[in-house]
Amino acid sequence: MRLMTNVSVVVSVTALVIACGGADATSINGPTPDGGSDSSANSDSGNGSDSGNKDSGNGNDSGPGVDAGPCPDESGAYTVMLSGQGCGDANANAPECIKQMACNITLSSVLSNPNSKPALNGTASLAMDGSFMNAPIKEGTINRTGCVGAWDGNAQTLTVDCGGVNTSQSCRAVLTRTKALCN
């Protein structure tokens, strides 16, 4: 006679969640995989020895930048240069601001005069190199879709291209960062 025994196995899985590019915890001491010492970091983007709150991720700074996560920090105030016939009534003289949360940016053109036309308004999800694809961007008062963006960290520029089927529909905006924070 064969005796069958039911055996219950309890598997315990412990998960460790690590934020991309750093940590948002005060209990981590010592070197991190990024080479930095994040012993008191809060919202660290993890590129160096960072001790600041909401580090901009550019090394040994403790400034009040944003947590860009694994993406480049594109937040700040920008000037706008427009080219192409498809830019509609977008206003290149309007102030432009980019706000960033992790790898998501919001482009906003805030005007002091409500009768003025804005530059660019919209949202985009950034790739790790700062570029984006298929973003809905409003150029002035015209809604565009399928816009692409390319970030140049050295020049501190974001080029937004909302192309079209011909030159009469194309619009390219080159945004140049002037300040790390918007007014």
TORKE-517423 format. One record per atom (N, C-alpha, C): residue in one letter; y, z, x; atom name. Coordinates in steps of 0.2 Angstrom, whole numbers. Layout:
REM TORKE-517423
- A,Y,Z,X,CA
...
END
This chain:
REM TORKE-517423
- M,-6,0,4,N
- M,0,0,0,CA
- M,6,0,4,C
- R,11,-4,3,N
- R,17,-5,7,CA
- R,22,-2,3,C
- L,26,2,7,N
- L,32,6,4,CA
- L,38,3,6,C
- M,42,1,1,N
- M,49,-2,2,CA
- M,54,3,1,C
- T,58,3,6,N
- T,64,7,6,CA
- T,71,3,5,C
- N,75,5,1,N
- N,81,2,0,CA
- N,86,6,5,C
- V,89,2,9,N
- V,94,5,14,CA
- V,101,2,12,C
- S,105,7,12,N
- S,112,5,11,CA
- S,116,5,17,C
- V,119,0,19,N
- V,123,0,25,CA
- V,130,-1,23,C
- V,134,4,25,N
- V,141,4,24,CA
- V,145,1,30,C
- V,148,-4,29,N
- V,152,-7,35,CA
- V,159,-5,34,C
- S,161,-3,39,N
- S,169,-1,39,CA
- S,172,-5,43,C
- V,177,-8,41,N
- V,181,-13,45,CA
- V,188,-10,45,C
- T,190,-10,51,N
- T,197,-7,53,CA
- T,201,-13,55,C
- A,207,-14,51,N
- A,211,-20,52,CA
- A,217,-18,56,C
- L,219,-22,61,N
- L,225,-20,65,CA
- L,230,-26,63,C
- V,235,-25,61,N
- V,240,-31,59,CA
- V,245,-31,64,C
- I,246,-36,68,N
- I,251,-37,73,CA
- I,256,-42,70,C
- A,262,-41,70,N
- A,267,-46,68,CA
- A,268,-51,74,C
- C,269,-57,72,N
- C,270,-62,77,CA
- C,276,-61,82,C
- G,274,-61,88,N
- G,280,-60,93,CA
- G,283,-53,94,C
- G,279,-48,92,N
- G,282,-42,93,CA
- G,280,-37,88,C
- A,283,-31,87,N
- A,281,-26,83,CA
- A,287,-23,79,C
- D,286,-21,73,N
- D,291,-17,70,CA
- D,288,-10,68,C
- A,287,-7,74,N
- A,284,0,73,CA
- A,287,4,79,C
- T,288,11,78,N
- T,291,15,83,CA
- T,285,18,86,C
- S,279,17,84,N
- S,273,21,88,CA
- S,270,17,93,C
- I,272,11,95,N
- I,270,7,100,CA
- I,273,9,106,C
- N,269,11,111,N
- N,272,12,118,CA
- N,269,8,123,C
- G,273,6,128,N
- G,270,3,134,CA
- G,271,-5,133,C
- P,268,-8,138,N
- P,269,-16,138,CA
- P,265,-19,132,C
- T,268,-24,129,N
- T,265,-28,124,CA
- T,263,-35,126,C
- P,259,-38,122,N
- P,256,-45,125,CA
- P,262,-50,127,C
- D,268,-48,125,N
- D,274,-53,127,CA
- D,277,-51,133,C
- G,274,-45,136,N
- G,277,-43,143,CA
- G,283,-38,142,C
- G,285,-37,136,N
- G,291,-32,135,CA
- G,288,-25,134,C
- S,293,-21,134,N
- S,291,-14,132,CA
- S,295,-12,126,C
- D,291,-12,120,N
- D,294,-11,114,CA
- D,293,-4,111,C
- S,295,1,115,N
- S,294,8,113,CA
- S,298,10,108,C
- S,304,7,107,N
- S,308,9,101,CA
- S,311,3,98,C
- A,307,-2,98,N
- A,310,-9,95,CA
- A,309,-8,87,C
- N,314,-11,84,N
- N,314,-12,77,CA
- N,315,-19,75,C
- S,311,-23,72,N
- S,312,-30,71,CA
- S,313,-34,77,C
- D,309,-32,82,N
- D,309,-36,89,CA
- D,306,-43,88,C
- S,309,-48,91,N
- S,306,-54,91,CA
- S,301,-55,97,C
- G,301,-51,102,N
- G,296,-50,107,CA
- G,297,-55,113,C
- N,303,-56,116,N
- N,303,-60,122,CA
- N,306,-56,127,C
- G,303,-51,130,N
- G,306,-48,136,CA
- G,306,-40,134,C
- S,310,-37,138,N
- S,311,-30,138,CA
- S,316,-28,133,C
- D,314,-27,127,N
- D,319,-26,121,CA
- D,319,-19,119,C
- S,325,-17,118,N
- S,326,-10,115,CA
- S,331,-10,109,C
- G,333,-15,107,N
- G,338,-16,102,CA
- G,335,-16,95,C
- N,339,-15,90,N
- N,338,-15,83,CA
- N,339,-23,81,C
- K,334,-26,78,N
- K,334,-33,76,CA
- K,336,-37,82,C
- D,333,-37,87,N
- D,334,-41,93,CA
- D,334,-48,92,C
- S,338,-52,95,N
- S,339,-59,95,CA
- S,333,-62,99,C
- G,330,-59,103,N
- G,324,-62,106,CA
- G,325,-66,112,C
- N,331,-64,115,N
- N,332,-68,121,CA
- N,332,-64,128,C
- G,328,-59,128,N
- G,327,-56,134,CA
- G,329,-49,134,C
- N,333,-46,138,N
- N,335,-39,139,CA
- N,341,-38,135,C
- D,341,-39,129,N
- D,347,-37,125,CA
- D,346,-32,119,C
- S,351,-29,117,N
- S,350,-24,112,CA
- S,355,-25,106,C
- G,357,-32,105,N
- G,362,-34,101,CA
- G,359,-34,93,C
- P,364,-35,89,N
- P,362,-34,82,CA
- P,360,-41,79,C
- G,356,-45,82,N
- G,354,-52,80,CA
- G,349,-51,74,C
- V,345,-56,73,N
- V,341,-56,67,CA
- V,334,-56,70,C
- D,329,-55,66,N
- D,322,-55,68,CA
- D,320,-62,66,C
- A,319,-66,71,N
- A,318,-73,70,CA
- A,310,-74,70,C
- G,306,-69,72,N
- G,299,-70,72,CA
- G,297,-74,78,C
- P,292,-79,77,N
- P,290,-83,83,CA
- P,295,-89,83,C
- C,300,-90,79,N
- C,304,-96,79,CA
- C,311,-94,83,C
- P,314,-99,85,N
- P,321,-98,88,CA
- P,326,-95,83,C
- D,330,-91,86,N
- D,335,-89,82,CA
- D,341,-94,81,C
- E,341,-96,74,N
- E,346,-101,73,CA
- E,352,-99,69,C
- S,352,-92,68,N
- S,357,-89,63,CA
- S,364,-90,66,C
- G,369,-90,62,N
- G,376,-90,65,CA
- G,381,-95,61,C
- A,387,-95,64,N
- A,392,-99,61,CA
- A,392,-106,65,C
- Y,393,-111,61,N
- Y,393,-118,64,CA
- Y,399,-122,62,C
- T,400,-127,66,N
- T,404,-133,64,CA
- T,400,-139,62,C
- V,402,-143,58,N
- V,398,-149,56,CA
- V,401,-156,58,C
- M,397,-160,60,N
- M,399,-167,61,CA
- M,394,-171,57,C
- L,397,-176,53,N
- L,393,-180,48,CA
- L,394,-187,51,C
- S,388,-191,50,N
- S,388,-198,51,CA
- S,383,-201,46,C
- G,385,-207,44,N
- G,381,-211,39,CA
- G,384,-211,32,C
- Q,383,-217,29,N
- Q,386,-218,22,CA
- Q,383,-214,17,C
- G,377,-211,18,N
- G,374,-207,12,CA
- G,376,-200,12,C
- C,381,-198,15,N
- C,383,-191,16,CA
- C,387,-188,9,C
- G,389,-193,5,N
- G,392,-192,-1,CA
- G,399,-188,0,C
- D,400,-183,-4,N
- D,406,-179,-3,CA
- D,405,-173,1,C
- A,401,-173,6,N
- A,400,-167,10,CA
- A,406,-167,14,C
- N,408,-160,15,N
- N,415,-159,19,CA
- N,413,-156,26,C
- A,415,-161,31,N
- A,413,-159,38,CA
- A,418,-153,40,C
- N,423,-152,36,N
- N,428,-147,38,CA
- N,426,-140,35,C
- A,421,-140,31,N
- A,420,-133,27,CA
- A,416,-129,32,C
- P,417,-122,32,N
- P,413,-118,36,CA
- P,406,-118,34,C
- E,401,-118,39,N
- E,394,-118,38,CA
- E,391,-112,41,C
- C,386,-109,38,N
- C,383,-103,40,CA
- C,376,-104,39,C
- I,372,-101,44,N
- I,365,-101,44,CA
- I,362,-94,44,C
- K,359,-92,39,N
- K,356,-85,39,CA
- K,348,-86,40,C
- Q,345,-82,43,N
- Q,338,-82,45,CA
- Q,334,-76,44,C
- M,328,-77,41,N
- M,324,-72,40,CA
- M,317,-74,42,C
- A,315,-72,48,N
- A,309,-74,51,CA
- A,309,-81,53,C
- C,305,-86,50,N
- C,305,-93,51,CA
- C,308,-97,45,C
- N,312,-93,41,N
- N,315,-97,35,CA
- N,323,-96,36,C
- I,326,-102,35,N
- I,334,-102,36,CA
- I,337,-104,29,C
- T,343,-102,28,N
- T,347,-104,22,CA
- T,353,-106,25,C
- L,355,-112,24,N
- L,361,-116,25,CA
- L,366,-114,20,C
- S,372,-112,21,N
- S,377,-111,16,CA
- S,384,-113,18,C
- S,387,-116,14,N
- S,394,-118,15,CA
- S,398,-114,11,C
- V,401,-109,13,N
- V,405,-104,9,CA
- V,413,-106,9,C
- L,416,-108,4,N
- L,423,-110,4,CA
- L,427,-105,1,C
- S,433,-104,4,N
- S,438,-100,2,CA
- S,442,-103,-4,C
- N,442,-109,-4,N
- N,445,-113,-10,CA
- N,440,-116,-14,C
- P,439,-114,-21,N
- P,434,-116,-25,CA
- P,434,-123,-27,C
- N,440,-126,-26,N
- N,441,-134,-27,CA
- N,439,-138,-21,C
- S,437,-135,-16,N
- S,435,-139,-10,CA
- S,428,-140,-10,C
- K,425,-146,-7,N
- K,418,-148,-7,CA
- K,415,-144,-1,C
- P,409,-142,-2,N
- P,405,-139,3,CA
- P,402,-144,8,C
- A,399,-142,14,N
- A,396,-146,19,CA
- A,388,-146,16,C
- L,384,-142,19,N
- L,377,-142,18,CA
- L,375,-135,15,C
- N,371,-135,10,N
- N,368,-129,6,CA
- N,360,-131,5,C
- G,356,-126,7,N
- G,349,-127,6,CA
- G,345,-122,10,C
- T,338,-123,10,N
- T,334,-119,13,CA
- T,328,-123,17,C
- A,326,-120,22,N
- A,321,-124,26,CA
- A,316,-119,29,C
- S,310,-121,30,N
- S,305,-117,34,CA
- S,304,-120,41,C
- L,305,-116,46,N
- L,305,-118,53,CA
- L,299,-118,56,C
- A,297,-123,60,N
- A,292,-123,64,CA
- A,293,-119,70,C
- M,289,-118,75,N
- M,290,-113,81,CA
- M,295,-116,85,C
- D,296,-123,85,N
- D,301,-126,90,CA
- D,308,-126,86,C
- G,309,-123,80,N
- G,315,-123,77,CA
- G,316,-129,72,C
- S,312,-134,72,N
- S,312,-140,68,CA
- S,310,-138,61,C
- F,312,-143,56,N
- F,309,-142,49,CA
- F,308,-149,46,C
- M,304,-149,41,N
- M,302,-156,38,CA
- M,303,-154,30,C
- N,304,-160,26,N
- N,304,-160,19,CA
- N,308,-154,16,C
- A,314,-153,18,N
- A,318,-148,16,CA
- A,323,-151,10,C
- P,324,-147,5,N
- P,329,-149,0,CA
- P,336,-146,2,C
- I,340,-151,4,N
- I,347,-149,6,CA
- I,352,-153,2,C
- K,357,-149,0,N
- K,363,-152,-4,CA
- K,368,-153,1,C
- E,370,-160,1,N
- E,375,-162,5,CA
- E,382,-163,1,C
- G,386,-158,1,N
- G,392,-158,-3,CA
- G,389,-156,-10,C
- T,390,-161,-15,N
- T,387,-159,-22,CA
- T,381,-164,-23,C
- I,378,-167,-18,N
- I,373,-172,-19,CA
- I,366,-168,-17,C
- N,361,-168,-21,N
- N,355,-165,-19,CA
- N,351,-170,-16,C
- R,348,-168,-10,N
- R,344,-173,-6,CA
- R,337,-169,-5,C
- T,332,-173,-4,N
- T,325,-170,-3,CA
- T,322,-173,3,C
- G,317,-170,6,N
- G,314,-173,12,CA
- G,318,-173,18,C
- C,323,-169,19,N
- C,327,-169,25,CA
- C,323,-166,31,C
- V,324,-168,37,N
- V,321,-165,43,CA
- V,327,-162,47,C
- G,325,-158,51,N
- G,329,-155,56,CA
- G,326,-154,63,C
- A,330,-154,68,N
- A,328,-153,75,CA
- A,333,-149,78,C
- W,330,-143,81,N
- W,334,-138,85,CA
- W,335,-140,92,C
- D,341,-139,95,N
- D,341,-140,102,CA
- D,344,-133,105,C
- G,340,-129,107,N
- G,342,-122,110,CA
- G,347,-122,115,C
- N,347,-127,120,N
- N,351,-128,125,CA
- N,358,-129,123,C
- A,359,-134,118,N
- A,365,-136,116,CA
- A,367,-132,110,C
- Q,363,-128,107,N
- Q,364,-124,101,CA
- Q,366,-128,95,C
- T,362,-133,94,N
- T,364,-138,89,CA
- T,358,-139,84,C
- L,359,-140,78,N
- L,354,-141,73,CA
- L,356,-148,70,C
- T,351,-153,71,N
- T,353,-160,68,CA
- T,349,-160,62,C
- V,352,-161,56,N
- V,349,-162,50,CA
- V,350,-169,47,C
- D,344,-172,46,N
- D,344,-179,44,CA
- D,341,-180,37,C
- C,345,-182,33,N
- C,342,-184,26,CA
- C,343,-191,25,C
- G,338,-195,28,N
- G,338,-202,28,CA
- G,337,-205,21,C
- G,336,-211,21,N
- G,335,-215,15,CA
- G,332,-222,17,C
- V,332,-226,12,N
- V,329,-233,13,CA
- V,333,-237,17,C
- N,339,-236,17,N
- N,344,-240,21,CA
- N,350,-236,24,C
- T,354,-239,27,N
- T,360,-236,30,CA
- T,365,-233,25,C
- S,365,-236,19,N
- S,369,-233,14,CA
- S,367,-227,11,C
- Q,361,-225,12,N
- Q,358,-219,10,CA
- Q,357,-213,15,C
- S,358,-215,22,N
- S,357,-211,27,CA
- S,363,-206,28,C
- C,361,-200,30,N
- C,366,-195,32,CA
- C,363,-191,37,C
- R,367,-190,42,N
- R,365,-186,48,CA
- R,370,-181,49,C
- A,369,-174,49,N
- A,374,-169,51,CA
- A,371,-165,57,C
- V,376,-165,62,N
- V,375,-161,68,CA
- V,379,-155,67,C
- L,375,-149,67,N
- L,378,-142,66,CA
- L,378,-139,73,C
- T,384,-137,76,N
- T,385,-134,82,CA
- T,387,-127,81,C
- R,383,-122,84,N
- R,384,-115,83,CA
- R,390,-113,87,C
- T,395,-110,84,N
- T,401,-107,87,CA
- T,401,-99,88,C
- K,397,-96,83,N
- K,396,-89,84,CA
- K,389,-87,82,C
- A,387,-81,84,N
- A,380,-79,82,CA
- A,380,-76,75,C
- L,386,-74,73,N
- L,386,-71,66,CA
- L,391,-75,62,C
- C,390,-75,55,N
- C,394,-78,51,CA
- C,400,-73,49,C
- N,405,-76,47,N
- N,411,-71,44,CA
- N,409,-68,38,C
END
